[in-house]
């Protein structure tokens, strides 16, 4: 029998002395079980577990069934109504409450004033033009806390394909709990969005007021942090 010495292996394990018998079969060095265990633990730590920061973001759901979006405009004959079909979301990128983004999308065709004549006129090309522009939307771009539970939300408001910056002023309830609501008001000039007509025999003001009452549930993460 003779002793042969091998150089460093490509796998990174140092060469070991291998003894050859008469048939010259070599026994290659094998990694230890502890090496496999360490590698597996690293893969689990970095590949399968969520980051701590992601796990700490508050997660909300808005429930349309319990919420309302209403509007009104001063006119010679009262015009007030609601939208029955819409979706809204509240998303935060951190625990800071001002990192929240409110996104609301309304189906314009779902307008309901309680009058078939008014509904038809509001859906027409003179107003919402629901055939060509089926969605009305608001997406906040900036949140400023103005009081203990009051906020100003600047955002992009889109009607009839026209987008302008508007402000939603709101009050939040349920601070620190897992459910609550936000009540907000936004006013805009309808002529800024191409709605320059009137309804026959009805004189309509230019200022339109929108009121939202959104019920929310915190379904994950910690409560957001408010400014004191």
Secondary structure, DSSP 8 states (H G I E B T S, - for coil): -EEEE----TTS----EEEE-TT---------HHHHHHHHHHHHHHHTS--HHHHTS-EEEE-GGG-EEEEEEEESS-EEEEESSEEEEEE-SSSBGGG-EEEEEEEGGGEE-S-HHHHHHHHSTTTT-TTT--EEEEEEEEEEE-SSSEEEEEEEEEETTEEEEEEEEEEEE-TTSSEEEEEEEEEEEGGGGT----BTTB-EEEEEEEEEEEEEEEEES---B---
